[in-house]
Structures are given as structure tokens and as C-alpha cells.
Amino acid sequence: MTYVRVRYSKDGGYTFSDARQLPLGELGDYLHRVVGRRFGTARHWVWDISITDPVVADLVAASVQIEAV
């Protein structure tokens, strides 16, 4: 299975988290959504997103759901 590796920085890109691997889905599963949760809070996010296998993958959209604390 192919995975999306996600690292994030909460300080504008000075330091990054350890990579989290999220499943991208099986080959041909075009309707699979990658969902990551529990990243925490910050103001100056920087994302580093990569794919573990040599396949073509397009980032079509990204969204954030913000909930009041």
C-alpha cells in the first residue's frame, strides 16, 4: 500500500515534526480520501507532504475544519 508522509511545522518552518504515514489507498482506488486528525494548534503552519512510492499523485484539494474550544 502507498502512504502519504506528512510532516508539519508550527513555527513557520524552523523545526518539523516526525513524519506521520497516512494510507493513500490501493492502486485504482480513485475515491479514497486521506484524513489526518489530531495535529494540534498553531498559527504559522508549514506542511511537508510526500508519497512513499514512485506513483503519480495529485493534491486536488485541502481543507481545515476549525472548532471552537
C-alpha positions in Angstrom: 0.0 0.0 0.0 1.2 3.5 -0.8 1.3 6.1 2.0 1.3 9.9 2.3 4.1 11.1 4.6 3.1 14.3 6.4 5.4 16.4 8.5 4.4 19.8 9.9 6.0 22.8 11.4 4.2 25.0 13.9 6.9 27.7 14.0 7.0 28.8 10.3 9.3 26.0 9.1 12.2 26.2 11.6 11.6 22.8 13.0 9.4 19.9 11.8 7.6 17.0 13.5 8.3 13.4 12.9 6.6 12.0 9.8 3.1 10.6 10.1 2.1 8.0 7.4 -1.5 8.1 6.2 -2.7 5.4 3.8 -3.3 6.7 0.3 -5.4 3.7 -0.8 -4.9 0.8 -3.2 -4.0 1.3 -6.8 -7.1 2.3 -8.8 -9.0 3.5 -5.7 -9.6 7.0 -7.0 -12.3 7.9 -4.5 -10.1 7.3 -1.4 -9.8 10.3 0.9 -6.7 10.8 3.1 -7.8 12.2 6.5 -5.4 13.3 9.2 -6.5 14.3 12.7 -5.1 15.5 16.0 -2.4 17.8 14.7 -2.8 20.3 17.5 -2.9 24.1 17.3 -0.6 26.7 15.9 -0.7 30.0 13.9 2.2 29.6 11.4 1.8 26.1 9.9 4.1 24.8 7.2 3.4 21.3 5.7 5.8 18.9 4.1 3.8 16.2 2.1 5.4 13.4 0.2 4.4 10.0 -1.3 6.3 6.8 -0.2 6.2 5.0 -3.6 7.1 6.3 -7.1 3.5 6.8 -8.3 1.7 9.8 -9.8 -0.4 11.6 -7.1 -2.1 15.0 -7.3 -3.1 17.1 -4.4 -6.6 18.2 -5.6 -7.8 20.0 -2.5 -7.1 20.6 1.1 -9.4 21.8 3.8 -9.3 22.6 7.5 -12.1 22.3 10.0 -11.8 24.6 12.9 -13.8 24.1 16.1 -14.2 26.5 19.0 -12.6 25.4 22.2 
